[in-house]
Amino acid sequence: MVELPCTGAVYLAVLTLMANAGLSLSNFTMLIIYNLLFISPLIIILVLFYRGTESATIDTWVKKCKPYMRLLTGLLLLSMAAWMVVFTLF
């Protein structure tokens, strides 16, 4: 429930495209790419903890790189939005 407002918008947009236009390769590709990008950080964190990395080390790295991660996430979401608009119009 906490992540739904942040992550649900992309699912809603893609599922709306699929409902209106039917299942197409571009809609399916967008959904797969989003799922890979959403799940891959979770897998990386799991592997880091499995290999013995302490949470304090990860926390320090996250605090140091937070602005860059937010910038990258914003650019990625904007590019996905543009991609969805282009494929919806054509």
C-alpha positions in Angstrom: 0.0 0.0 0.0 2.9 2.4 0.6 4.5 1.9 -2.8 1.2 1.9 -4.8 1.0 5.6 -5.3 4.6 5.7 -6.6 4.7 2.5 -8.6 1.1 2.0 -9.6 0.9 4.9 -12.0 3.1 3.1 -14.6 1.1 -0.1 -14.2 -2.2 1.8 -14.6 -1.0 3.6 -17.7 0.3 0.4 -19.4 -2.8 -1.6 -18.4 -5.0 1.2 -19.8 -3.1 1.1 -23.1 -3.5 -2.6 -23.2 -7.3 -2.4 -22.5 -7.8 0.3 -25.1 -5.5 -0.8 -27.9 -5.2 -4.5 -27.1 -2.0 -6.4 -26.3 0.8 -5.1 -28.5 4.5 -5.7 -28.5 5.3 -2.2 -27.4 2.8 -2.3 -24.5 4.2 -5.7 -23.4 7.8 -4.4 -23.8 7.1 -1.4 -21.6 5.6 -3.6 -18.9 8.6 -6.0 -19.0 11.1 -3.2 -18.9 9.4 -1.5 -15.9 9.2 -4.8 -14.0 12.9 -5.5 -14.7 13.9 -2.0 -13.5 11.6 -2.2 -10.5 12.7 -5.7 -9.4 16.4 -5.6 -10.2 17.3 -3.2 -7.3 15.5 -5.5 -4.9 17.6 -8.5 -6.2 20.8 -6.5 -5.9 20.0 -5.6 -2.2 19.2 -9.2 -1.5 22.5 -10.4 -3.0 24.5 -7.7 -1.1 23.0 -8.9 2.2 23.5 -12.5 1.3 27.2 -11.8 0.7 27.5 -10.2 4.1 27.3 -6.5 3.4 26.2 -4.6 6.5 23.2 -2.4 6.4 25.2 0.5 7.7 27.5 0.3 4.6 24.5 0.2 2.3 22.9 3.1 4.2 26.0 5.2 3.9 26.2 4.5 0.1 22.5 5.3 -0.3 22.8 8.7 1.5 25.9 9.6 -0.6 24.3 8.7 -3.9 20.7 9.7 -3.2 20.7 12.8 -5.5 22.1 10.9 -8.4 19.6 8.0 -7.9 16.7 10.5 -7.8 17.9 12.2 -11.0 18.4 8.9 -12.8 14.9 7.7 -11.7 13.3 11.0 -12.8 15.0 10.9 -16.2 14.1 7.2 -16.7 10.4 7.9 -15.8 10.3 10.9 -18.1 11.8 8.9 -21.0 9.3 6.1 -20.4 6.4 8.6 -20.4 7.6 10.1 -23.7 7.9 6.6 -25.1 4.4 5.8 -24.1 3.1 9.0 -25.6 4.9 8.4 -28.9 3.6 4.8 -29.1 0.1 5.8 -28.2 -0.1 8.5 -30.9 1.4 6.3 -33.7 
